[in-house]
Amino acid sequence: MGRHFEVRARSMASTAAKKSALYARASKEIYLAAKGGVPDPKSNLNLRSAIDKFKSMGVTREVIDRAIKKATGTESVAYIPGRYELIGPGNSFIVVDTLTDNVNRAISDIKAAIKKVDASFASVAYNFQETGVFVFASNGLTQESIEETLILNDIDVWEISLEDNEFQVTVNPLAYGVTRDTLYELGVEEFKINEIRLIPLSTITLNEENLVEFQRLLDLLDDVEDVQDVYYNVELD
């Protein structure tokens, strides 16, 4: 599996505009997690997961606290999820997930982005598989202890690997919640990645010209306020 699912996290927040977009994504996701339960990450594991996710991306404590505080107020914001599938440069496959309070704005901004490169809407989600993904520091844990604990909890484990002192665990997405809870109980204090993601069933490499255009498309999508996640089948490393 490698580190394909980490590419977006590594590339985000490289400019002021991208940092602003990242903070907006974090605020929405943390707000929803806090609004859906108690505003305390010790008691609300969905909130704890969201905080861990965005802390690993460099989101500041101030942004996190502001989103939680907003969730405790009387104002309620309805965020609507969306998914858009694209064929990009070099016949690359891209899936864009949005979270927005204005669907028309989200669609308009995505259309504006893909018009600037060789991309169009198309059905490509068949090339991806929903996967529960967890990445965390080893901190004395062993692969054997993790595997044994997960299996004893009847979790459908797909893969466990260790790279650069970090464990990567993938599971059936239906087992995401119980896996997260079990890993916390096992002693994992913080996750670098902790979510259900779309993982490509196969990947491609692009020539230099198409790769430049593909990277440009990712940058354009990163700048769209309502884009929450972008998945693709291109090898960038």
Rosetta blueprint (number, residue, H / E / L):
1 M L
2 G L
3 R L
4 H H
5 F H
6 E H
7 V H
8 R H
9 A H
10 R H
11 S H
12 M L
13 A L
14 S L
15 T L
16 A H
17 A H
18 K H
19 K H
20 S H
21 A H
22 L H
23 Y H
24 A H
25 R H
26 A H
27 S H
28 K H
29 E H
30 I H
31 Y H
32 L H
33 A H
34 A H
35 K H
36 G L
37 G L
38 V L
39 P L
40 D L
41 P L
42 K L
43 S L
44 N L
45 L H
46 N H
47 L H
48 R H
49 S H
50 A H
51 I H
52 D H
53 K H
54 F H
55 K H
56 S L
57 M L
58 G L
59 V L
60 T L
61 R H
62 E H
63 V H
64 I H
65 D H
66 R H
67 A H
68 I H
69 K H
70 K H
71 A H
72 T L
73 G L
74 T L
75 E L
76 S L
77 V L
78 A L
79 Y L
80 I E
81 P E
82 G E
83 R E
84 Y E
85 E E
86 L E
87 I E
88 G E
89 P H
90 G H
91 N H
92 S E
93 F E
94 I E
95 V E
96 V E
97 D E
98 T E
99 L E
100 T E
101 D L
102 N L
103 V H
104 N H
105 R H
106 A H
107 I H
108 S H
109 D H
110 I H
111 K H
112 A H
113 A H
114 I H
115 K H
116 K L
117 V L
118 D L
119 A L
120 S E
121 F E
122 A L
123 S L
124 V L
125 A H
126 Y H
127 N H
128 F E
129 Q E
130 E E
131 T E
132 G E
133 V E
134 F E
135 V E
136 F E
137 A E
138 S L
139 N L
140 G L
141 L L
142 T L
143 Q H
144 E H
145 S H
146 I H
147 E H
148 E H
149 T H
150 L H
151 I H
152 L H
153 N L
154 D L
155 I L
156 D L
157 V E
158 W E
159 E E
160 I E
161 S E
162 L E
163 E E
164 D L
165 N L
166 E E
167 F E
168 Q E
169 V E
170 T E
171 V E
172 N L
173 P H
174 L H
175 A H
176 Y H
177 G H
178 V H
179 T H
180 R H
181 D H
182 T H
183 L H
184 Y H
185 E H
186 L H
187 G L
188 V L
189 E L
190 E L
191 F L
192 K L
193 I E
194 N E
195 E E
196 I E
197 R E
198 L E
199 I E
200 P E
201 L L
202 S L
203 T L
204 I E
205 T L
206 L L
207 N L
208 E H
209 E H
210 N H
211 L H
212 V H
213 E H
214 F H
215 Q H
216 R H
217 L H
218 L H
219 D H
220 L H
221 L H
222 D H
223 D L
224 V L
225 E L
226 D L
227 V E
228 Q E
229 D E
230 V E
231 Y E
232 Y E
233 N L
234 V E
235 E L
236 L L
237 D L
